[in-house]
Amino acid sequence: MKSRRACTATLAVLGVFGVAPVAQAAQWTVDDDRGDCPAAQFTGVQAAIDAAAPGDTIAICPGTYREGTGDVGSNALTITKSVTLKGAGADLVSIRPKVSGAGQIAEANQDIRNGVGDIVSVRGGAALPITVDISGVSVDGAGAVVEAGVVYLDAQGTIYRSRVTNVTTSELAADSGKPGGYRGPQFGYGIAQVTANTSSPQGATTRTLTISQTRVERYNRVGVLIDGATNDLAPYSASGVVNRGVLANNAIVGRLVCTNFTTDGNCSASGSPGNNLTTTGPLFGQDGVRVTAGASVALTGNTISQNLVHGVGAPTRGAATNNANLPLGAGVRLVGAAASTATRNNILDNAYGAINVQLNGTTPNTAVPFVAENNWWGLRSTGVTPPNAGPVISPTSNPAFPENPVNGAGTPDGTGTTSNTVDFFPYRNGAQADPDAGQFTILDAPRPVDDAVPTASLASDRAQAYRGETITLTANAGDDFGVKRVSFYSGAVLIGVAQVPPFRSQFTIPADAACDAPRTFTAVVEDSAGQTASASVNVTVKCYTGTVSGQVNATLALTLGAPASFGAFVPGVAATYTAGTTANVLSTAGDAALSVADPSTVAPGRLVNGSFSLPQALRARATNASNPTTQYAAISGSPLTLLTYAGPISNDGLTLQFQQQVGATDALRTGQYSKTLTFTLSTTTP
């Protein structure tokens, strides 16, 4: 009886509880013509911004991007979420406003706090600022009338290795008073961090804008504005929002682009462009960096230069003429600012090097001095050999080249004298070329971005392939900006190019390819900067082999001819009688032996006639073409080997011969003498 075993199954129902996963940040790619990054999802930056989720990155490949509608009161780019704009380099990516019929996007009644009229407008909420990081781009007015290059309105973030330029339409005296013209009191900010708040929002914290390795130039009013006010001009009203600027290793350059500073920092009156101060048209001055109404700034490693006063009433350098207008321009202007610092900067060739005043715009701010020690002010030495005496404090006569005084009153400071509003002592007091006491090393700004080399791996859809078969190669290619192309090679021979995912190429194995040998395929990935990476894979080439077979069955075959006969024996006469027959041997064995034996129990090996037998034994031999002279041997009850074969043999015809001796005294009985013999074909190696 068979035993029966019970088997049970249990179904478990599980309850799973949790929260929705947080979406991972994505990267979107933009290319204006898809020539550098063919797989880019967008050809416009604004379209990518609109599609992005907060936290996403937008990689901008080389190109010129004219963005926005071009209408008055619009922006080129409007950003209202926390994203990262990562351009391929300031010399490669240019973001410009689209130009309409009027060529103006600034509104008629300009307002830096309304979020329109800018090339790039970053707009956060009054109580909840957004964070936007920008790198590797040029923000270029390119002839359009704009209020500002980049405005962070209730926002924070970074601007890195970028350029902001042409926030004006013309420098020419003939264009004075025209919309967007350089020569006038209208707007024209390079970078501005401002707020729309009129009071401090609940729970507000410091909002930091970091600007690094960036060039800001060709601005009309202010290069970089870090603003905590509710209005544009002194007297300022503080909003309560705390904005903070961190500026490191930038170039902030006003109207004159001086190409040949002399050893004392002077942008000389000769040469190109030379000292071409404008003394006609509206009176206006420029500030390199302006900080207002509770905002603060930390300046390190910057060059702030050529922020001057222009127009009718401009001061005359080296004279008292129009000295009262000299404070209209400053390299750094603090107006009711919080505690701020400057160190290791080159502040040179500005109307004023630094001004620190209260919210009314005129009263020296002695309560919160500007800590500006260890900077180089580009000052002319009063003697043949430095050191020089440092910045002039509140001069009554315009200093000679390169100006750069500070406001306030002189006050002792250790071994020197400083200002009670701008603490500039100690300072670098040597000539420009002096590595220890002169100008600090100027870094190129903007510098190229850090563009990582692409990544590459290569796979084949099979590890081995036969001649004539087609394989598919797939490259996994990646880059921090965009893959320009993937080139596929068989050895050194180009076999295909792919520009968009999936990066694939097919290859047919040639008919003459070496069999059972690896064939190397390589994918070379090139990014938008021309950098490359490669990966390889081997595919073994196989060849088809045909087989023809036939089966040989084991065979041992012996065929005997007619029975042999001696004829009549003659009694009383001694004689040797012979007889013979034929045989055929067929063997597939590795060896074979032909033998004969007498299996009978009566007179084994002798012919018999009834109960009588011949006295002499029957003898036998076998011959064939290979063995024609074999010897006779007596037959007995044991096998007598007649022939041997060392291998297979087919249809070996042979002769079987018998010999019988009869003596003269041998008694012979009337009748037939005979014997049935057994012939055996055997093998030890079937």
C-alpha positions as CSV (number, residue, x, y, z in Angstrom):
1,M,0.0,0.0,0.0
2,K,1.4,3.3,-1.0
3,S,1.6,6.0,1.6
4,R,-0.1,9.3,0.9
5,R,1.5,12.5,1.9
6,A,-0.6,15.6,2.5
7,C,0.6,18.9,0.9
8,T,-0.8,22.3,1.9
9,A,-0.2,25.8,0.5
10,T,-0.6,29.1,2.3
11,L,-1.4,32.4,0.5
12,A,-0.3,35.5,2.5
13,V,-1.9,38.9,1.8
14,L,0.5,41.7,2.8
15,G,-0.5,45.3,3.5
16,V,2.2,47.8,2.3
17,F,2.2,51.3,3.8
18,G,4.5,54.2,2.8
19,V,4.8,57.6,1.2
20,A,5.2,58.6,-2.4
21,P,8.9,58.7,-3.5
22,V,10.5,62.0,-4.0
23,A,11.2,62.6,-7.7
24,Q,14.9,62.8,-8.5
25,A,16.2,65.9,-10.1
26,A,16.4,65.7,-13.9
27,Q,18.7,67.3,-16.4
28,W,17.3,68.9,-19.5
29,T,19.5,69.8,-22.5
30,V,19.1,72.8,-24.8
31,D,20.8,73.4,-28.2
32,D,19.7,76.2,-30.5
33,D,20.3,74.2,-33.7
34,R,21.0,70.7,-32.3
35,G,24.4,70.9,-34.0
36,D,26.4,70.4,-30.8
37,C,24.0,68.3,-28.8
38,P,21.7,66.5,-31.3
39,A,19.7,64.8,-28.6
40,A,18.7,68.0,-26.9
41,Q,15.1,68.1,-25.9
42,F,14.8,71.8,-26.5
43,T,16.1,74.5,-28.8
44,G,15.1,77.4,-26.4
45,V,16.1,78.0,-22.8
46,Q,12.8,79.3,-21.7
47,A,11.0,76.2,-23.0
48,A,13.4,74.0,-20.9
49,I,12.8,76.2,-17.8
50,D,9.0,75.9,-18.2
51,A,9.3,72.1,-18.5
52,A,11.7,71.7,-15.6
53,A,10.6,70.8,-12.1
54,P,12.1,72.5,-9.0
55,G,15.6,71.2,-8.5
56,D,16.2,70.2,-12.1
57,T,19.3,71.2,-14.1
58,I,19.2,72.8,-17.6
59,A,22.4,72.2,-19.6
60,I,22.8,74.8,-22.3
61,C,25.0,73.7,-25.3
62,P,27.0,76.2,-27.4
63,G,24.8,78.6,-29.3
64,T,23.1,82.1,-29.4
65,Y,19.7,82.0,-27.7
66,R,17.4,84.9,-28.4
67,E,14.7,84.5,-25.9
68,G,11.4,86.1,-24.9
69,T,8.8,87.9,-27.0
70,G,10.7,91.1,-27.4
71,D,7.8,93.1,-26.2
72,V,8.1,96.2,-24.0
73,G,7.7,95.1,-20.4
74,S,8.9,91.5,-20.9
75,N,12.0,89.5,-20.1
76,A,14.2,87.3,-22.2
77,L,14.1,84.6,-19.5
78,T,11.7,84.4,-16.6
79,I,12.6,81.9,-13.8
80,T,10.1,81.3,-11.0
81,K,11.3,78.0,-9.6
82,S,14.6,76.8,-8.1
83,V,16.6,75.4,-11.0
84,T,20.2,75.3,-12.2
85,L,21.3,76.8,-15.6
86,K,24.5,75.3,-16.6
87,G,26.0,76.7,-19.8
88,A,28.9,75.3,-21.8
89,G,30.9,78.4,-21.3
90,A,30.5,82.2,-21.4
91,D,32.4,82.4,-24.7
92,L,30.1,79.7,-26.2
93,V,26.6,80.4,-24.8
94,S,25.0,83.8,-25.3
95,I,21.5,84.6,-23.9
96,R,20.0,87.7,-25.5
97,P,16.5,89.3,-25.6
98,K,14.6,88.9,-28.8
99,V,14.4,92.2,-30.5
100,S,10.9,93.4,-31.6
101,G,10.1,96.5,-33.6
102,A,10.9,98.9,-30.8
103,G,14.1,97.0,-29.8
104,Q,13.1,97.5,-26.1
105,I,12.0,95.1,-23.4
106,A,12.4,97.6,-20.5
107,E,9.0,99.2,-19.5
108,A,8.5,102.9,-20.0
109,N,8.4,103.6,-16.2
110,Q,11.3,101.5,-15.1
111,D,11.1,99.6,-11.8
112,I,13.9,97.2,-10.9
113,R,11.5,95.5,-8.4
114,N,8.6,94.5,-10.7
115,G,10.3,91.5,-12.3
116,V,10.1,92.7,-16.0
117,G,12.4,94.5,-18.4
118,D,15.4,92.3,-17.7
119,I,17.4,89.8,-19.7
120,V,17.1,87.2,-17.0
121,S,14.5,87.7,-14.3
122,V,14.7,85.4,-11.3
123,R,11.4,85.9,-9.4
124,G,10.7,84.3,-6.0
125,G,8.0,84.8,-3.5
126,A,7.9,87.7,-1.1
127,A,8.2,85.3,1.9
128,L,9.8,82.3,0.2
129,P,12.8,83.1,-2.0
130,I,13.8,80.6,-4.7
131,T,17.4,79.5,-5.4
132,V,18.8,79.7,-8.9
133,D,22.3,78.8,-9.9
134,I,23.7,80.1,-13.2
135,S,27.1,79.3,-14.8
136,G,28.9,79.3,-18.1
137,V,26.7,81.8,-20.0
138,S,27.0,85.3,-21.4
139,V,24.0,87.5,-20.6
140,D,24.1,90.1,-23.4
141,G,21.8,93.0,-24.1
142,A,23.0,92.9,-27.7
143,G,21.5,96.3,-28.6
144,A,18.1,95.9,-26.9
145,V,17.0,98.4,-24.3
146,V,16.9,96.6,-20.9
147,E,16.8,97.5,-17.3
148,A,19.3,94.8,-16.1
149,G,21.3,91.8,-17.1
150,V,20.3,89.5,-14.3
151,V,17.8,90.4,-11.5
152,Y,17.3,88.2,-8.4
153,L,14.0,89.4,-7.1
154,D,13.3,87.8,-3.7
155,A,15.8,85.1,-4.7
156,Q,19.2,83.8,-4.0
157,G,21.8,81.5,-5.7
158,T,25.1,81.7,-7.6
159,I,26.4,83.2,-10.8
160,Y,29.6,81.4,-11.8
161,R,32.1,81.8,-14.6
162,S,29.7,83.9,-16.6
163,R,29.6,87.3,-18.3
164,V,27.0,90.1,-18.1
165,T,27.5,92.7,-20.8
166,N,25.9,95.4,-23.0
167,V,23.3,96.5,-20.5
168,T,23.1,99.6,-22.6
169,T,22.8,100.4,-26.3
170,S,25.5,102.9,-27.0
171,E,28.5,104.8,-25.5
172,L,28.4,107.5,-28.2
173,A,27.8,111.1,-27.2
174,A,25.4,111.4,-30.1
175,D,23.2,108.8,-28.5
176,S,22.8,110.8,-25.3
177,G,19.3,110.7,-24.0
178,K,18.1,107.9,-26.3
179,P,16.3,105.0,-24.7
180,G,18.9,102.6,-23.4
181,G,21.8,105.0,-24.2
182,Y,24.8,104.8,-22.0
183,R,24.8,108.5,-21.3
184,G,22.1,109.3,-18.8
185,P,20.5,108.6,-15.4
186,Q,18.3,105.7,-16.6
187,F,18.6,102.2,-15.4
188,G,21.2,99.7,-16.6
189,Y,22.3,97.3,-13.8
190,G,24.6,94.4,-14.5
191,I,23.4,92.1,-11.7
192,A,20.9,93.1,-9.1
193,Q,19.6,91.3,-6.0
194,V,16.5,93.1,-4.8
195,T,13.2,92.5,-3.0
196,A,9.6,93.5,-3.6
197,N,8.9,93.4,0.2
198,T,8.2,96.6,2.1
199,S,8.7,94.9,5.4
200,S,10.5,91.9,6.6
201,P,8.6,88.7,6.0
202,Q,7.9,86.4,8.9
203,G,10.7,83.9,9.5
204,A,12.9,85.6,6.9
205,T,16.6,84.6,6.7
206,T,19.6,86.0,5.0
207,R,19.4,85.6,1.2
208,T,22.9,85.1,-0.3
209,L,23.9,85.8,-3.9
210,T,27.4,84.4,-4.7
211,I,29.1,85.8,-7.8
212,S,32.4,84.2,-8.7
213,Q,34.8,84.3,-11.7
214,T,32.4,86.4,-13.6
215,R,32.9,89.6,-15.7
216,V,30.3,92.4,-15.4
217,E,30.9,95.2,-17.9
218,R,29.2,97.9,-20.0
219,Y,26.5,98.7,-17.4
220,N,25.0,102.2,-17.1
221,R,24.2,102.7,-13.5
222,V,25.6,99.8,-11.3
223,G,27.7,96.7,-12.0
224,V,26.4,94.7,-9.0
225,L,23.6,95.9,-6.8
226,I,22.9,94.1,-3.5
227,D,19.8,95.9,-2.3
228,G,17.7,95.8,0.8
229,A,15.7,98.9,0.1
230,T,12.2,99.6,-1.2
231,N,13.3,102.4,-3.5
232,D,16.0,103.2,-6.0
233,L,17.7,106.4,-4.9
234,A,18.7,108.0,-1.6
235,P,17.3,108.5,0.9
236,Y,16.6,104.8,1.0
237,S,13.9,103.0,3.1
238,A,14.9,99.6,4.4
239,S,12.6,96.7,3.6
240,G,13.8,94.5,6.4
241,V,14.9,91.8,4.0
242,V,18.5,90.9,4.5
243,N,20.3,90.3,1.1
244,R,24.0,89.4,1.2
245,G,26.4,89.4,-1.7
246,V,29.6,87.2,-1.8
247,L,31.8,88.4,-4.7
248,A,35.0,86.5,-5.4
249,N,37.5,86.7,-8.3
250,N,35.3,88.8,-10.6
251,A,36.0,91.7,-13.0
252,I,33.6,94.6,-12.6
253,V,34.5,97.2,-15.1
254,G,32.7,100.4,-15.9
255,R,32.6,102.5,-19.1
256,L,36.3,102.7,-20.1
257,V,37.9,99.4,-21.0
258,C,41.5,100.3,-20.3
259,T,44.0,98.1,-22.1
260,N,47.3,99.5,-20.8
261,F,47.4,100.3,-17.1
262,T,50.8,101.8,-16.3
263,T,52.8,100.5,-13.4
264,D,50.9,102.8,-11.0
265,G,47.5,101.7,-12.1
266,N,46.8,104.7,-14.3
267,C,44.6,104.3,-17.3
268,S,46.6,106.9,-19.1
269,A,45.4,109.8,-21.3
270,S,47.2,108.4,-24.3
271,G,46.8,105.1,-26.0
272,S,43.6,103.2,-26.8
273,P,41.0,103.9,-25.6
274,G,42.8,106.3,-23.3
275,N,41.3,108.8,-20.9
276,N,38.1,109.6,-22.8
277,L,35.9,111.0,-20.1
278,T,32.6,112.3,-21.5
279,T,32.1,116.0,-20.6
280,T,28.9,116.6,-22.6
281,G,25.3,115.5,-22.1
282,P,23.6,114.6,-18.8
283,L,25.8,114.3,-15.7
284,F,25.9,110.8,-14.3
285,G,28.2,108.5,-12.5
286,Q,28.6,104.7,-12.2
287,D,29.1,102.4,-9.2
288,G,30.9,99.1,-9.6
289,V,29.2,97.6,-6.5
290,R,26.4,99.2,-4.6
291,V,25.0,97.8,-1.3
292,T,22.0,99.4,0.4
293,A,19.6,99.4,3.3
294,G,20.7,96.6,5.6
295,A,22.2,94.4,2.8
296,S,25.9,93.4,3.1
297,V,28.8,92.3,0.8
298,A,32.0,90.4,1.1
299,L,34.5,91.2,-1.6
300,T,37.6,89.0,-2.2
301,G,39.9,88.8,-5.1
302,N,38.0,91.1,-7.4
303,T,39.1,93.8,-9.8
304,I,36.7,96.8,-9.6
305,S,37.7,99.5,-12.1
306,Q,36.7,102.5,-14.2
307,N,33.5,103.5,-12.5
308,L,33.7,107.2,-13.3
309,V,31.6,110.4,-13.6
310,H,30.6,111.6,-17.0
311,G,28.7,114.5,-18.7
312,V,28.5,118.2,-18.2
313,G,29.9,119.0,-14.8
314,A,32.2,116.0,-14.7
315,P,35.2,116.5,-12.3
316,T,38.5,117.5,-13.8
317,R,41.2,115.1,-12.6
318,G,44.0,116.8,-10.7
319,A,42.0,120.0,-10.2
320,A,39.2,121.3,-7.9
321,T,36.9,121.8,-10.8
322,N,33.5,120.1,-10.1
323,N,35.0,118.3,-7.2
324,A,31.5,118.2,-5.6
325,N,30.4,115.8,-8.3
326,L,33.2,113.3,-7.8
327,P,31.2,111.2,-5.3
328,L,28.6,110.4,-8.1
329,G,30.9,107.5,-9.1
330,A,32.4,104.8,-6.9
331,G,34.1,101.4,-7.1
332,V,32.1,100.3,-4.0
333,R,29.2,102.3,-2.6
334,L,27.6,101.3,0.7
335,V,24.4,103.2,1.6
336,G,23.0,102.2,5.0
337,A,24.6,98.8,4.5
338,A,25.2,96.2,7.2
339,A,28.7,95.2,8.1
340,S,30.7,94.5,4.9
341,T,34.3,93.5,4.0
342,A,36.8,93.8,1.2
343,T,40.2,92.1,1.1
344,R,42.7,91.2,-1.6
345,N,40.9,93.2,-4.2
346,N,42.2,95.6,-6.9
347,I,40.1,98.7,-6.6
348,L,41.5,101.2,-9.0
349,D,40.8,104.0,-11.4
350,N,37.3,104.8,-10.0
351,A,36.0,108.3,-9.2
352,Y,35.8,107.2,-5.6
353,G,37.4,103.9,-4.6
354,A,34.8,103.4,-1.8
355,I,32.0,105.4,-0.2
356,N,30.3,104.4,3.0
357,V,27.3,106.6,3.9
358,Q,24.0,106.3,5.8
359,L,20.6,105.8,4.2
360,N,20.3,109.5,3.3
361,G,23.2,108.9,0.9
362,T,25.5,111.7,2.2
363,T,26.2,111.3,5.9
364,P,29.3,109.3,6.5
365,N,28.5,106.0,8.2
366,T,30.9,105.9,11.1
367,A,28.8,103.5,13.1
368,V,29.4,100.6,10.7
369,P,32.8,101.2,9.0
370,F,33.5,99.3,5.8
371,V,36.4,96.9,6.6
372,A,38.5,97.2,3.5
373,E,42.1,96.2,4.6
374,N,44.8,94.6,2.4
375,N,43.5,95.8,-1.0
376,W,45.5,97.5,-3.8
377,W,44.0,100.8,-4.8
378,G,46.2,101.5,-7.8
379,L,47.5,104.7,-6.3
380,R,50.2,106.8,-7.9
381,S,53.3,107.1,-5.8
382,T,54.2,110.6,-4.7
383,G,57.9,109.9,-5.1
384,V,60.1,108.0,-7.4
385,T,59.9,104.9,-5.4
386,P,56.9,103.4,-3.5
387,P,55.5,103.2,-0.9
388,N,52.7,105.7,-1.5
389,A,50.4,107.4,1.0
390,G,47.3,105.4,0.3
391,P,43.8,106.6,-0.7
392,V,43.0,110.2,-0.3
393,I,40.3,110.8,2.3
394,S,37.4,113.1,1.3
395,P,39.5,115.2,-1.0
396,T,38.6,118.9,-1.7
397,S,40.4,118.8,-5.0
398,N,40.0,116.0,-7.5
399,P,43.0,113.6,-7.2
400,A,45.2,113.0,-10.1
401,F,45.1,109.6,-11.9
402,P,43.9,107.2,-10.9
403,E,41.7,108.9,-8.3
404,N,40.1,106.3,-5.9
405,P,39.7,108.3,-2.7
406,V,37.5,107.2,0.2
407,N,35.0,109.2,2.2
408,G,35.0,109.9,5.9
409,A,37.6,111.5,8.1
410,G,41.1,110.5,8.7
411,T,41.8,108.6,11.9
412,P,45.0,107.0,13.4
413,D,45.3,103.3,12.8
414,G,48.3,101.7,14.3
415,T,51.3,102.9,12.3
416,G,49.2,104.6,9.7
417,T,46.1,106.6,9.0
418,T,42.7,105.3,7.8
419,S,39.2,106.6,7.3
420,N,36.5,106.4,10.0
421,T,34.1,105.1,7.4
422,V,36.3,103.0,5.1
423,D,39.1,101.2,7.1
424,F,41.6,100.7,4.3
425,F,44.8,100.4,6.4
426,P,46.9,98.4,6.0
427,Y,46.9,98.4,2.2
428,R,49.1,97.2,-0.7
429,N,51.3,100.3,-1.3
430,G,53.6,99.1,-4.0
431,A,53.8,99.5,-7.8
432,Q,51.6,97.4,-10.0
433,A,54.2,94.8,-10.8
434,D,55.4,94.3,-7.2
435,P,54.3,90.7,-6.3
436,D,54.4,91.5,-2.6
437,A,53.0,95.0,-2.4
438,G,51.4,95.7,-5.7
439,Q,48.5,94.5,-7.7
440,F,47.0,91.2,-6.8
441,T,47.1,88.5,-9.6
442,I,44.1,89.1,-11.9
443,L,42.3,85.9,-12.8
444,D,40.7,85.7,-16.2
445,A,37.0,86.2,-15.8
446,P,35.0,84.5,-16.9
447,R,37.1,81.3,-17.0
448,P,36.0,78.3,-19.0
449,V,33.6,76.0,-17.2
450,D,34.6,72.6,-15.8
451,D,33.4,70.4,-18.6
452,A,33.8,66.7,-17.7
453,V,34.9,64.3,-20.3
454,P,32.1,62.1,-21.6
455,T,31.5,58.6,-20.4
456,A,31.3,55.5,-22.6
457,S,30.5,51.8,-22.5
458,L,29.8,49.4,-25.4
459,A,27.9,46.2,-25.7
460,S,27.1,43.8,-28.5
461,D,23.8,41.9,-28.8
462,R,25.8,38.6,-28.9
463,A,29.2,37.4,-27.8
464,Q,29.9,35.4,-30.9
465,A,28.6,35.6,-34.5
466,Y,29.0,33.6,-37.6
467,R,30.2,34.9,-41.0
468,G,27.5,36.7,-42.7
469,E,25.5,37.4,-39.6
470,T,24.7,41.0,-38.5
471,I,25.4,42.2,-35.0
472,T,24.0,45.3,-33.2
473,L,26.4,47.4,-31.2
474,T,24.9,49.7,-28.5
475,A,26.9,52.5,-26.8
476,N,25.9,53.9,-23.4
477,A,27.1,57.4,-23.8
478,G,26.8,60.3,-21.3
479,D,28.0,63.8,-20.8
480,D,27.4,66.6,-18.3
481,F,26.3,68.9,-21.2
482,G,25.5,66.8,-24.3
483,V,26.8,64.0,-26.5
484,K,27.6,65.4,-30.0
485,R,28.1,62.0,-31.7
486,V,29.2,58.4,-31.2
487,S,31.4,56.9,-33.8
488,F,31.6,53.1,-34.2
489,Y,34.7,51.3,-35.4
490,S,35.6,47.7,-36.4
491,G,39.3,47.8,-35.7
492,A,40.4,51.1,-37.3
493,V,37.6,51.2,-39.8
494,L,34.6,53.5,-39.2
495,I,31.4,51.5,-39.6
496,G,28.8,54.0,-38.3
497,V,27.9,57.2,-36.5
498,A,24.9,57.9,-34.2
499,Q,24.0,61.3,-32.8
500,V,20.8,60.6,-30.8
501,P,19.9,57.8,-28.4
502,P,19.8,54.9,-28.6
503,F,23.4,55.1,-29.9
504,R,23.5,52.0,-32.1
505,S,25.2,50.7,-35.2
506,Q,25.0,47.4,-37.1
507,F,27.8,45.4,-38.6
508,T,27.8,42.3,-40.8
509,I,30.6,39.8,-40.2
510,P,32.6,39.5,-43.5
511,A,32.7,36.2,-45.3
512,D,36.5,36.1,-45.0
513,A,36.7,36.9,-41.3
514,A,39.1,34.7,-39.4
515,C,37.3,31.8,-37.7
516,D,37.3,31.3,-33.9
517,A,39.1,34.7,-33.5
518,P,37.9,37.8,-31.5
519,R,37.0,40.9,-33.5
520,T,37.3,44.2,-31.6
521,F,34.7,46.9,-31.9
522,T,35.1,50.4,-30.4
523,A,32.7,53.3,-29.7
524,V,34.2,56.8,-29.5
525,V,32.0,59.3,-27.7
526,E,32.5,63.0,-28.4
527,D,30.9,65.8,-26.4
528,S,30.0,69.4,-27.4
529,A,33.4,70.6,-26.3
530,G,35.2,68.1,-28.5
531,Q,36.3,65.9,-25.6
532,T,36.2,62.1,-26.3
533,A,36.0,58.8,-24.4
534,S,36.0,55.3,-25.9
535,A,35.0,51.8,-25.0
536,S,35.5,48.5,-26.7
537,V,33.9,45.0,-26.9
538,N,35.1,41.8,-28.5
539,V,32.9,39.5,-30.6
540,T,34.2,36.0,-31.5
541,V,33.8,35.1,-35.2
542,K,32.4,31.6,-35.8
543,C,32.4,29.5,-39.0
544,Y,29.8,26.9,-40.0
545,T,31.3,23.3,-40.4
546,G,29.4,20.6,-42.4
547,T,29.5,16.8,-41.4
548,V,28.9,13.8,-43.7
549,S,28.6,10.5,-41.8
550,G,28.1,6.8,-42.5
551,Q,27.7,3.8,-40.2
552,V,29.9,0.7,-40.5
553,N,28.4,-2.2,-38.6
554,A,30.6,-4.7,-37.0
555,T,31.2,-7.5,-39.6
556,L,33.2,-10.8,-39.5
557,A,32.2,-12.8,-42.6
558,L,33.7,-16.1,-43.9
559,T,32.4,-17.7,-47.0
560,L,33.6,-21.2,-48.0
561,G,33.7,-22.8,-51.4
562,A,32.7,-26.3,-52.4
563,P,33.8,-29.2,-50.1
564,A,37.4,-30.3,-50.8
565,S,38.0,-33.9,-52.0
566,F,41.1,-36.0,-52.1
567,G,39.7,-38.5,-54.6
568,A,40.5,-42.3,-54.2
569,F,43.2,-43.5,-51.8
570,V,45.2,-46.5,-53.2
571,P,45.8,-49.2,-50.5
572,G,49.3,-50.5,-50.0
573,V,50.9,-47.6,-51.8
574,A,52.6,-44.7,-49.9
575,A,51.4,-41.4,-51.2
576,T,50.6,-37.8,-50.2
577,Y,47.2,-36.6,-51.3
578,T,46.1,-32.9,-51.7
579,A,42.8,-31.2,-51.9
580,G,41.6,-27.7,-51.9
581,T,38.7,-25.2,-51.9
582,T,38.2,-21.4,-51.8
583,A,37.2,-19.0,-49.1
584,N,36.4,-15.3,-48.8
585,V,37.1,-13.1,-45.8
586,L,35.3,-9.8,-44.8
587,S,36.3,-8.1,-41.6
588,T,35.6,-4.6,-40.1
589,A,37.5,-5.4,-37.0
590,G,40.8,-4.0,-35.9
591,D,42.4,-7.4,-36.3
592,A,41.2,-10.9,-37.3
593,A,42.4,-14.5,-37.3
594,L,41.2,-17.4,-39.5
595,S,41.5,-20.8,-37.7
596,V,40.4,-24.4,-38.2
597,A,39.6,-27.2,-35.7
598,D,38.1,-30.6,-35.6
599,P,35.3,-30.5,-33.1
600,S,34.5,-34.2,-33.2
601,T,35.3,-36.6,-30.4
602,V,36.2,-39.5,-32.7
603,A,39.9,-39.5,-33.9
604,P,40.2,-35.6,-33.7
605,G,42.3,-34.3,-36.6
606,R,42.0,-37.6,-38.7
607,L,39.7,-38.6,-41.4
608,V,37.3,-41.4,-40.4
609,N,35.3,-44.1,-42.2
610,G,32.7,-45.4,-39.8
611,S,34.7,-46.8,-36.9
612,F,38.0,-46.7,-38.8
613,S,40.4,-43.7,-39.1
614,L,43.5,-42.9,-41.0
615,P,46.7,-43.2,-39.0
616,Q,48.1,-39.9,-40.2
617,A,46.7,-36.5,-39.1
618,L,45.0,-34.3,-41.7
619,R,47.0,-31.2,-42.5
620,A,45.9,-27.8,-43.7
621,R,47.0,-24.4,-44.8
622,A,45.5,-21.1,-46.2
623,T,47.1,-18.8,-48.7
624,N,46.2,-15.5,-50.2
625,A,47.9,-12.8,-52.2
626,S,49.8,-11.5,-49.2
627,N,50.7,-14.9,-47.9
628,P,51.3,-17.3,-50.8
629,T,53.8,-19.7,-49.1
630,T,52.2,-20.6,-45.8
631,Q,53.1,-24.0,-44.3
632,Y,50.9,-27.0,-43.7
633,A,50.2,-27.9,-40.1
634,A,48.3,-30.8,-38.5
635,I,44.6,-30.2,-37.6
636,S,43.5,-31.3,-34.1
637,G,40.8,-30.6,-31.7
638,S,42.3,-27.3,-30.8
639,P,42.1,-24.3,-33.3
640,L,44.9,-24.1,-35.8
641,T,45.5,-20.5,-37.0
642,L,45.8,-20.4,-40.7
643,L,46.0,-16.6,-41.4
644,T,46.0,-13.4,-39.4
645,Y,44.9,-9.8,-40.4
646,A,46.3,-6.7,-38.8
647,G,43.3,-4.5,-39.8
648,P,40.0,-4.5,-41.6
649,I,39.9,-6.6,-44.8
650,S,37.3,-6.7,-47.5
651,N,36.6,-9.7,-49.8
652,D,40.0,-11.3,-49.3
653,G,39.9,-14.3,-51.6
654,L,42.1,-17.2,-50.3
655,T,42.8,-20.8,-51.0
656,L,42.3,-23.5,-48.4
657,Q,44.5,-26.5,-49.0
658,F,44.5,-29.9,-47.3
659,Q,47.2,-32.6,-47.2
660,Q,46.8,-36.3,-46.3
661,Q,49.7,-38.8,-46.1
662,V,48.9,-42.6,-46.5
663,G,51.6,-45.1,-45.7
664,A,52.3,-48.4,-47.6
665,T,51.3,-50.5,-44.6
666,D,48.3,-48.3,-43.6
667,A,45.2,-50.5,-43.5
668,L,42.4,-48.9,-45.5
669,R,38.7,-49.8,-45.1
670,T,36.5,-49.8,-48.1
671,G,34.3,-46.7,-48.1
672,Q,34.6,-42.9,-47.8
673,Y,36.9,-41.3,-45.3
674,S,35.8,-37.7,-44.3
675,K,35.7,-35.2,-41.4
676,T,33.6,-32.1,-40.9
677,L,35.9,-29.2,-39.8
678,T,35.0,-25.9,-38.2
679,F,36.6,-22.7,-39.7
680,T,36.5,-19.6,-37.5
681,L,37.1,-16.0,-38.3
682,S,37.7,-14.2,-35.0
683,T,38.9,-10.9,-33.5
684,T,40.3,-9.5,-30.3
685,T,39.6,-5.9,-31.5
686,P,36.0,-5.7,-32.7
